[in-house]
């Protein structure tokens, strides 16, 4: 019996192991594929920030865009796809798109299966994970996607969260700068692309992380609190997460290397034209430090907002959905909620940063209490950036081209231009009239058109648990 049990255990491992994906046929999820594809009669918002263009043709050869315009010559052997009444935008580039998810009351799970499919099905063709709970699982998932063994976006992985005296059990809690250097050296050699510092890191520790990362050709971003933005810029940081919600430098109670609790609650009257704010922006811009907008992960906790869209609950595992719904109702009613005035101020801060010349990108951050799952949260960010005062072309640029610039891949992706990789999102209807990304129909990644609805259906009811 023991031998039989061992054999069965081995069989189960073999079936469920990621290695079982080798050679798997994903053809059922592919809607459009060919050596030469012409998408005709489409409206294009190209990611450069210019106004939309109608009546366009996009010619794709292999994995590249070769022509875009109203009078593109279409070869006879091209697969011609008439998309009249549709809008095409670049593939979204998510800059705070974890491979794990935190849902309900303390639940957390790696979503190496459902998360990667949900990202791609929602139009997110590239992600930076921006903090890892399981770095090796991320690295292995990236390798599987790159080799065609799994479905998902192009991934830029990060090492474990790096924090100071306080942090969760999955984070690296630094005790000295030597530990910071050793950690960064190790994970750089293992192949991560970025590092993320977290709220309780000190200036000295953060400086050591940045110095060692740059030594290895890696970059550093941070969700800060104990260190202010201007202090981080002076230390050489590359990117900053969460906008106003993570910048404690305007708090009257701020003490060096300490995180003042609830500091953003004092920002209701913050003047965007003040010397303090404009100095932050100037130093960030002068030092090429970008900012990542994650409005959705805060909006889910803002009092008085409209109910969470039912499509979020429908995609989640039932036991997760019930907990998320319960918390959402509490937050909307004001229990443990963010003041609407502070949320509006955070939107104003991001708009002012861009107006000053700053580089703003976006990401979902599917943590919080679970109402912003992978992909769906990215799509909600589109609506929130519109609400913040950006135009449709500006929002597309923030969520595509700007993310590519932060990652240093803007020569290859992020806009719809000849010579770029064919990472595209095809939406039913006129996006500028609809105002959201729910109607995503096809998602092209490297010239292959995936069926959005089939990818999403393949994970319905399991998101949050696998």
C-alpha positions in Angstrom: 0.0 0.0 0.0 2.9 2.4 0.8 4.4 1.8 -2.6 1.1 2.4 -4.2 0.6 5.6 -2.3 4.1 6.8 -3.3 3.4 6.0 -6.9 0.1 7.9 -6.8 1.9 10.9 -5.2 4.5 10.8 -8.0 1.8 10.7 -10.6 0.0 13.7 -9.1 3.2 15.7 -8.9 4.0 14.8 -12.5 0.5 15.9 -13.7 0.4 19.1 -11.7 4.1 20.1 -12.0 4.8 23.1 -14.2 7.0 20.9 -16.2 3.9 19.2 -17.4 3.2 22.2 -19.5 6.0 21.4 -21.9 4.6 20.7 -25.3 1.0 21.8 -24.3 -1.1 23.2 -27.1 -2.5 26.6 -26.4 -4.1 26.9 -29.9 -7.7 27.0 -28.4 -6.8 30.5 -27.0 -5.3 31.9 -30.2 -7.7 33.8 -32.4 -5.5 35.4 -35.0 -2.2 34.0 -36.2 -0.1 34.2 -39.4 3.1 35.2 -41.0 1.5 38.4 -42.4 -1.6 40.0 -40.8 -3.4 43.2 -41.8 -5.8 44.8 -39.3 -7.9 47.1 -41.4 -10.4 49.9 -40.8 -9.4 50.5 -37.2 -9.3 53.5 -34.9 -5.8 53.8 -33.5 -4.6 55.5 -30.3 -0.9 54.9 -30.8 0.6 55.6 -27.4 2.6 58.6 -28.4 0.1 61.0 -27.0 -1.2 62.4 -30.3 -4.9 62.4 -31.1 -6.5 59.1 -32.3 -6.6 58.3 -36.0 -9.5 56.5 -37.8 -9.6 54.4 -40.9 -6.1 52.9 -40.2 -4.4 49.7 -41.2 -1.8 48.0 -39.2 0.3 45.5 -41.1 2.1 42.9 -39.0 4.9 40.6 -40.3 6.0 37.9 -37.9 6.3 39.7 -34.5 6.8 43.2 -35.9 4.6 46.1 -37.0 5.8 47.0 -40.5 3.3 49.6 -41.5 0.6 51.8 -40.0 -1.6 54.3 -41.8 -4.7 55.0 -43.9 -3.2 53.9 -47.2 -1.1 50.8 -46.3 -0.5 48.5 -49.3 -1.7 45.0 -48.2 0.0 42.0 -49.9 -2.3 39.4 -51.4 -1.0 36.7 -49.1 -1.8 38.7 -45.9 -4.5 37.5 -43.5 -6.9 40.4 -43.7 -8.9 41.1 -40.5 -11.6 43.8 -40.9 -12.0 45.5 -37.6 -14.3 48.3 -38.5 -15.8 49.8 -35.4 -12.9 48.7 -33.2 -10.1 50.5 -31.4 -6.5 49.4 -31.3 -4.1 50.6 -28.6 -0.6 49.4 -27.6 -0.3 46.5 -25.2 -0.5 47.8 -21.6 2.7 47.8 -19.6 2.0 47.3 -15.9 4.7 48.6 -13.6 3.3 47.4 -10.2 1.9 44.1 -11.3 2.7 41.4 -8.7 2.6 37.7 -9.5 0.8 37.2 -6.2 -2.5 38.4 -4.9 -3.9 39.3 -1.5 -7.6 38.9 -1.2 -10.1 38.8 1.6 -9.1 38.9 5.3 -5.4 38.1 5.2 -5.4 35.5 2.4 -2.5 35.5 0.0 -1.6 33.3 -3.0 0.9 33.1 -5.9 -1.2 33.3 -9.1 1.3 31.7 -11.5 -1.5 30.1 -13.4 -4.5 32.4 -13.2 -2.7 35.7 -12.7 -0.6 35.5 -15.8 -3.6 34.5 -18.0 -5.7 37.3 -16.5 -3.0 39.9 -17.2 -2.7 38.9 -20.8 -6.4 38.5 -21.3 -7.0 42.0 -20.0 -4.5 43.5 -22.4 -1.4 43.7 -20.3 1.4 42.4 -22.5 4.4 43.3 -20.2 4.7 43.5 -16.4 7.2 44.4 -13.8 6.4 42.5 -10.7 7.6 45.2 -8.2 8.2 43.1 -5.2 8.3 39.3 -4.9 7.0 37.0 -2.3 8.4 34.0 -4.1 11.3 35.2 -6.4 12.1 31.7 -7.7 8.5 31.1 -8.7 8.6 34.3 -10.6 11.8 33.6 -12.4 10.6 30.1 -13.3 7.3 31.5 -14.6 9.1 34.0 -16.7 11.2 31.3 -18.2 8.1 29.2 -19.0 6.3 32.1 -20.6 9.4 33.0 -22.7 9.8 29.4 -23.9 6.1 29.0 -24.7 5.3 26.5 -21.9 2.9 28.9 -20.1 0.6 31.8 -21.2 1.3 35.2 -19.9 2.9 38.7 -20.4 6.5 39.4 -20.9 7.9 39.6 -17.3 10.5 41.8 -15.6 11.0 40.2 -12.2 12.1 41.7 -8.9 13.9 40.3 -5.9 12.3 40.0 -2.5 10.9 43.1 -0.7 13.8 44.9 1.1 12.7 46.7 4.2 14.1 47.6 7.6 13.0 46.8 11.1 9.4 46.2 10.2 7.9 44.0 7.5 6.1 40.8 6.8 7.7 37.3 7.1 8.2 37.2 3.3 10.4 40.3 3.3 14.1 40.8 3.7 14.5 42.8 7.0 17.8 44.5 6.9 20.0 44.8 9.9 23.0 46.6 8.2 24.3 47.8 4.9 26.4 44.7 4.4 23.3 42.5 4.4 21.8 44.8 1.8 24.8 44.5 -0.5 24.9 40.7 -0.1 21.2 40.3 -0.8 21.3 42.5 -3.9 24.4 40.8 -5.3 22.8 37.3 -4.8 19.5 38.1 -6.5 21.2 40.1 -9.3 23.2 36.9 -10.1 20.0 34.9 -10.0 18.6 37.0 -12.8 16.1 39.5 -11.4 15.7 42.8 -13.2 14.7 45.2 -10.5 14.7 45.6 -6.7 12.0 47.1 -4.5 12.6 48.8 -1.2 9.8 48.9 1.3 8.4 51.3 3.9 10.7 50.9 6.9 14.1 51.0 5.1 16.6 53.6 6.4 18.4 56.1 4.2 21.7 54.3 4.8 20.2 50.9 3.8 18.4 52.3 0.8 21.6 53.9 -0.4 23.5 50.6 -0.1 20.7 48.8 -2.0 20.8 51.4 -4.8 24.6 51.4 -5.1 24.9 47.6 -5.2 22.0 47.3 -7.7 23.5 49.9 -10.1 26.9 48.1 -9.8 25.2 45.0 -11.2 23.2 46.9 -13.9 19.9 46.6 -12.0 17.4 49.3 -11.0 15.6 50.1 -7.8 12.1 51.3 -7.1 10.4 51.8 -3.7 7.2 52.0 -1.7 8.5 54.5 0.8 7.5 56.0 4.1 10.6 56.2 6.4 12.5 57.9 3.6 11.0 60.9 1.7 11.0 61.2 -2.1 13.7 63.9 -2.3 15.9 61.9 0.1 15.5 58.8 -2.2 16.2 60.8 -5.3 19.4 62.1 -3.7 20.4 58.5 -3.1 20.0 57.7 -6.8 16.7 55.8 -6.9 15.3 55.1 -10.3 11.5 54.9 -9.8 9.0 55.7 -7.0 5.7 53.8 -6.4 2.2 55.0 -5.3 2.5 58.7 -5.8 1.3 60.9 -2.9 0.3 58.0 -0.8 3.9 56.9 -0.2 5.6 60.3 0.1 5.9 61.2 3.8 8.1 64.2 3.3 5.2 66.7 3.6 4.1 65.4 7.0 4.6 67.8 9.8 5.5 64.9 12.2 8.1 63.4 9.9 11.3 62.3 11.7 14.3 61.0 9.7 14.3 57.3 9.0 10.9 56.8 10.6 7.5 56.2 9.0 4.9 58.6 10.4 1.6 56.6 10.8 -1.3 57.8 8.7 0.7 60.7 7.3 -1.4 61.0 4.1 -4.4 61.9 6.1 -2.9 65.4 6.6 -2.6 66.1 2.9 -6.1 67.3 2.2 -5.0 70.9 1.8 -1.6 70.2 0.1 -0.9 72.9 -2.5 0.5 71.5 -5.7 2.0 74.9 -6.5 3.8 75.1 -3.2 7.6 75.1 -3.1 7.7 71.8 -1.3 5.7 69.9 -4.0 7.4 71.6 -6.9 10.8 71.0 -5.4 10.0 67.3 -5.2 8.9 67.3 -8.9 11.9 69.2 -10.1 14.4 67.0 -8.3 12.7 63.8 -9.7 12.6 65.2 -13.2 16.2 66.5 -13.1 17.4 63.1 -12.0 15.1 61.0 -14.4 13.1 59.5 -11.6 9.7 58.2 -12.7 6.6 57.7 -10.7 4.2 54.8 -10.8 0.4 55.5 -10.4 -1.5 52.8 -8.6 -4.8 54.6 -8.1 -6.9 51.5 -8.2 -5.4 49.9 -5.1 -6.4 53.0 -3.1 -9.8 53.6 -4.8 -11.1 50.3 -3.6 -10.9 51.6 -0.1 -12.3 55.1 -0.7 -15.6 55.9 1.2 -18.6 56.8 -0.9 -17.4 55.6 -4.2 -19.7 53.5 -6.5 -19.8 49.7 -5.7 -17.0 47.5 -7.0 -17.9 46.2 -10.5 -19.6 42.8 -10.4 -17.1 41.5 -13.0 -14.5 41.6 -10.2 -16.5 39.2 -8.0 -17.4 37.0 -10.9 -13.7 36.3 -11.8 -12.7 35.4 -8.2 -12.9 32.1 -6.4 -16.3 32.1 -4.6 -14.8 32.0 -1.1 -12.5 34.9 -1.9 -15.3 36.9 -3.6 -17.6 36.7 -0.6 -14.9 38.1 1.7 -13.9 40.8 -0.8 -17.5 41.9 -1.2 -18.0 42.1 2.6 -14.9 44.3 3.0 -15.8 46.5 0.0 -19.2 47.3 1.5 -17.6 48.2 4.8 -15.0 50.5 3.1 -17.6 52.2 0.9 -19.6 52.9 4.1 -16.5 54.5 5.7 -15.1 51.7 7.9 -11.3 51.8 7.6 -11.7 53.9 4.5 -9.7 56.5 2.7 -11.1 60.1 2.8 -12.4 61.0 -0.7 -10.6 64.4 -0.4 -7.2 62.6 0.1 -7.9 60.4 -2.9 -8.8 63.4 -5.0 -5.6 65.1 -3.8 -3.5 62.0 -4.9 -5.0 62.3 -8.4 -4.2 66.0 -8.5 -0.6 65.2 -7.4 -0.1 62.8 -10.3 -1.6 65.2 -12.8 0.6 68.0 -11.5 3.7 65.8 -11.8 3.0 65.2 -15.4 2.3 68.9 -16.0 5.7 69.7 -14.5 7.3 67.3 -17.0 7.5 64.1 -15.0 7.3 60.6 -16.4 4.2 58.8 -15.0 3.5 55.1 -15.6 0.9 52.8 -14.0 0.2 49.5 -12.4 -2.5 47.6 -10.6 -0.9 46.4 -7.3 -3.3 43.4 -6.8 -2.8 43.4 -3.0 -5.0 45.6 -0.8 -8.0 43.4 0.2 -8.5 41.9 -3.3 -10.9 44.1 -5.2 -8.2 44.9 -7.8 -7.2 41.5 -9.3 -4.5 41.2 -12.0 -5.5 42.7 -15.3 -9.0 43.9 -14.2 -7.3 46.3 -11.8 -5.1 47.6 -14.7 -8.3 48.2 -16.7 -9.8 50.1 -13.8 -6.7 52.3 -13.7 -7.6 53.5 -17.2 -10.9 54.9 -15.9 -9.3 56.4 -12.8 -6.6 58.2 -14.9 -9.4 59.6 -17.0 -11.1 60.8 -13.9 -7.9 62.4 -12.8 -8.1 64.7 -15.8 -5.9 63.0 -18.4 -7.2 62.6 -22.0 -7.6 59.2 -23.7 -4.4 59.6 -25.7 -2.6 60.7 -22.5 -3.9 57.7 -20.5 -2.9 55.3 -23.2 0.6 56.9 -23.3 0.9 56.6 -19.5 -0.1 52.9 -19.5 2.0 51.9 -22.5 4.8 54.1 -23.8 5.7 55.5 -20.4 6.0 52.1 -18.8 8.3 51.1 -21.7 10.5 54.1 -21.0 10.8 53.2 -17.3 11.9 49.7 -18.3 14.2 50.9 -21.0 12.4 49.0 -23.7 10.7 51.8 -25.5 12.7 51.2 -28.7 10.8 47.8 -29.0 7.4 48.2 -27.4 4.9 50.8 -26.0 3.7 52.5 -29.2 2.1 51.5 -32.5 4.8 52.4 -34.9 6.7 50.6 -37.7 9.6 48.5 -36.4 8.0 48.0 -33.0 7.0 44.6 -31.6 3.4 43.8 -32.4 2.0 44.0 -28.8 -1.5 45.4 -29.3 -5.0 45.5 -27.7 -8.1 45.3 -29.9 -11.3 46.6 -28.3 -14.8 46.4 -29.6 -16.3 49.9 -30.1 -14.9 53.4 -29.9 -12.7 53.5 -26.7 -13.0 57.3 -26.5 -16.8 57.0 -26.4 -16.9 53.9 -24.1 -14.4 55.1 -21.6 -13.2 51.7 -20.3 -11.2 48.6 -21.4 -13.9 46.0 -20.6 -14.5 45.3 -24.3 -11.0 43.9 -24.9 -11.4 41.3 -27.7 -8.0 40.3 -28.9 -4.6 40.8 -27.3 -1.6 40.6 -29.6 1.6 39.6 -28.0 4.7 39.4 -30.3 2.4 39.2 -33.3 0.1 36.4 -32.0 -3.6 37.4 -31.4 -4.9 35.8 -28.2 -8.7 35.6 -27.5 -9.3 37.7 -24.5 -12.6 36.1 -23.5 -11.3 32.6 -23.7 -8.2 33.4 -21.5 -10.4 35.0 -18.9 -12.9 32.1 -19.0 -10.1 29.6 -18.4 -9.4 31.1 -15.0 -12.9 32.2 -13.9 -13.7 31.0 -10.4 -10.1 30.2 -9.4 -8.5 33.7 -9.2 -7.2 34.2 -5.7 -6.3 30.6 -5.0 -4.0 29.4 -7.8 
